[in-house]
Amino acid sequence: MYQEKIQQTLTTEGIKKPTLIQKATYEPILNGASVIALAKTGTGKTLAYALPALERTKIGMKNSVVIIAPTTELAVQIRHAINPYIHALGLKGISLVGAGNRKRQENNLKKKHPEVVVATPGRFFDFFSSGRIKTQDIKSLVIDEADDILEFNKMDLLSALGQNLASDAQILLFGATASPITKKAEDLFARTFLLIDVRKEQKTTHKNYFLQVDNAHKIEFLQRLTQLDHFKGILFFDSNQTMMRFAGIFGHTKTKFTLLANEFGKEKREDALHEFAEGKIKLLLATDLAARGLDIPDVTYVINFDIPNEVNTYLHRAGRTGRMGAKGYVVTLGDDHDFRDLKKLLTGEVELSRVYFAGYNLTTKRPKKKVKKNTQEMSANQPISKKKKKHRKRKNKNKGYHPHYLKEQK
């Protein structure tokens, strides 16, 4: 299916065969069509748009492929994922992200004349408005996580950019969920799109659970979750403020964790992702925007601190686990009222089951209530023992794990 150099690189990378979305989009993209592609998260969308777009790129044609991603972390991840194929074809690529050094990025644009540019919206339009990137250069404009990024305030700029591309250029919109924006794509970009939706044909490998707990016991339950067999999880919050408030409290427990916070610098965020990816820390706290599209290996659990407000939010979070056919579990915390609301929200999308602790695992079987023995019988058969006084050492008071980021912030 692919060119020989690409096929050799795929073999080196340990990829044996294309996924469903990669098969479905290869020919249309290679032939220059503009495409809206919808596929479940973790099914190989990055290579689905990148490989055919790279194959149709000519050496020396600067800024031919422009890939727009919503966050710095996702842009860097995409660049790393496609680098081997860029090099195999003799092309050059750079990243333009807001967290990076602008002067260095500008020098790379001027001196390297890269055929492939991976960028966040703000930094891309920074260089675009200064004339460093021109519309006539772009042959393939890719908007990754299109269902999310087109909701941003850069939508008008992206729409204008798409409408001003050359007639032989293509626009590729890739996402995991349909949205009003992707449905209006033909009006936004003034061109015809081919819709490729393989979601119904793709199997879901993660299970969706609901763990009933009141707010007073959430910390205790989260500690138990982190002790489950093969646990490596992302705990999602609706807002950065809620996450930071929780981190301040959870930091006094002995459970180690790290987090992706909006106010942290690029270096600190990269360190957090690296520690989590390498398995040095098994719990990552994150918001939806920070973790959007991230492909972190071997994530077994996604935990919702509160129930998400939208189906798309739930599905994007769920996509961080069970990637490329691996097993995974999505666990939402809440009370009985939350369970009814979430089940109603997810009707027709996923099957939601109640789950309970069973040692170091979870089970969908409701545990039997323990029957208390008659106190009179117990007192007759057992000798009365005096209660021992507890001697709490004051020096051990408030001992726990205090992450470095709670002490100082860059």
HELIX and SHEET records of a PDB file:
HELIX    1   1 GLU A    4  THR A   12  1                                   9    
HELIX    2   2 LEU A   20  LEU A   30  1                                  11    
HELIX    3   3 LYS A   45  GLU A   55  1                                  11    
HELIX    4   4 THR A   72  ALA A   88  1                                  17    
HELIX    5   5 ARG A  102  LYS A  112  1                                  11    
HELIX    6   6 PRO A  121  SER A  129  1                                   9    
HELIX    7   7 THR A  135  ASP A  137  5                                   3    
HELIX    8   8 ALA A  146  ILE A  149  1                                   4    
HELIX    9   9 MET A  155  GLN A  163  1                                   9    
HELIX   10  10 PRO A  180  LYS A  183  1                                   4    
HELIX   11  11 ALA A  185  PHE A  189  1                                   5    
HELIX   12  12 ARG A  199  GLU A  201  5                                   3    
HELIX   13  13 ASN A  215  HIS A  217  5                                   3    
HELIX   14  14 LYS A  218  LEU A  225  1                                   8    
HELIX   15  15 ASN A  240  PHE A  250  1                                  11    
HELIX   16  16 LYS A  266  ALA A  277  1                                  12    
HELIX   17  17 ASP A  288  ALA A  291  1                                   4    
HELIX   18  18 VAL A  311  ALA A  318  1                                   8    
HELIX   19  19 ARG A  323  GLY A  325  5                                   3    
HELIX   20  20 ASP A  336  LEU A  345  1                                  10    
HELIX   21  21 THR A  375  ASN A  381  1                                   7    
HELIX   22  22 ARG A  394  ASN A  396  5                                   3    
HELIX   23  23 HIS A  404  LEU A  406  5                                   3    
SHEET    1   A 7 GLY A  93  LEU A  96  0                                        
SHEET    2   A 7 VAL A 116  ALA A 119  1                                        
SHEET    3   A 7 VAL A  65  ILE A  68  1                                        
SHEET    4   A 7 SER A 140  ASP A 144  1                                        
SHEET    5   A 7 GLN A 170  GLY A 175  1                                        
SHEET    6   A 7 VAL A  35  LEU A  38  1                                        
SHEET    7   A 7 LEU A 194  ASP A 197  1                                        
SHEET    1   B 7 THR A 258  LEU A 259  0                                        
SHEET    2   B 7 LEU A 283  THR A 287  1                                        
SHEET    3   B 7 GLY A 233  PHE A 237  1                                        
SHEET    4   B 7 TYR A 301  ASN A 304  1                                        
SHEET    5   B 7 GLY A 328  GLY A 334  1                                        
SHEET    6   B 7 HIS A 206  GLN A 212  1                                        
SHEET    7   B 7 LEU A 352  ARG A 354  1                                        
SHEET    1   C 2 TYR A 356  ALA A 358  0                                        
SHEET    2   C 2 ASN A 361  THR A 363 -1                                        
END                                                                             
